[in-house]
Amino acid sequence: MACSRLGGQVLTGWHDYNDELEQLKLPALTLGQYLGSGHFPEATFESWESEFLQMGLYVGLTIWLRQKGSPESKPVDASHDETGK
């Protein structure tokens, strides 16, 4: 799934970047040239940074709420048999 998302991001980023170049009256890049350009890693890391930040916050808040006694929390040291429903 990650490979298909990265592939989709490569293709859409390539077309988007070529559209920007066209507006500036510059020649379009081939896919290989796009992969070697600075636009590709920048767009990739911006996208992934956002996803990792969101997932990290979700995991951190989940742990914090569990340990702080949220109404839906379960004891951290309890076994699954004691807390599973």
N, C-alpha and C positions, 0 to 999 in steps of 0.2 A: 504494500500500500504506500509506503514511504517513497519507493522508487517511482510509482505512478504519479504521486504528487509532485515530486521533483521534476519529472519529465514534463508534466503540465506547466509547471512554473517556468521551466526552460523555454518551452515553446511560446507561452504567452509573453514572457519577458522579452524574448527575441523579437516578436512581432511588434510589441509596444515600443521597444528601443528603436527599431527600424522606422516606425511611424514618426518618432521624435526626430530622427536624423533626416527623414524626408521633409519635414517642416522646416528644417534648417538648411535645406538644399544640399545635404551631404549624401555620399553614396551609402547604400544599405550594406550591412554586414552579413556575411555568410554565418551559418550556425556555428561553425568552428571559430570564426573570428569573435562572435558574440561570447562564446564560452571563455575566450581569452581576454575579454574586455573587463574593465572594472565594474561595469553595470551588473553583470551576472552575480558575482559573489556578494556585492552590496545588497542587491535585492533579496538574495537567498538568506543572508544572515539577518536582515531586517525582519523577514517573515518568521524565521525560526526563533529569533530572539523573543519576539512577541509571544509565540506559542509556548516557549520554555518558561517565560515569565508568568504567564497565566497558569500553567500547570504547577509551577513551583509555589505560587500563591495558594492555589487550591489545596495542594498537599500540606503546606504549612498551616493553613487555617483549619484544615480537617484535623490535624494532629493537635493543634492548640485547643480546639473546641472539645475534642475527646478528653483531653487532660484537664480542662477547666470545668468539667461537670455539666456539659450541655445536656438538656433533657433527653436528647437522643444518643448520648454518649454511653459507652460501656467501659467498665473498668479495664485499664490498660493491661494489667497483669492477669486478668481472668482468661481461662481457656475458652475455646470456641463452644465446648459443650455447655458451659455455664451461661454464655451470652447469646448463643445462636437461637434463632426462632424459626 
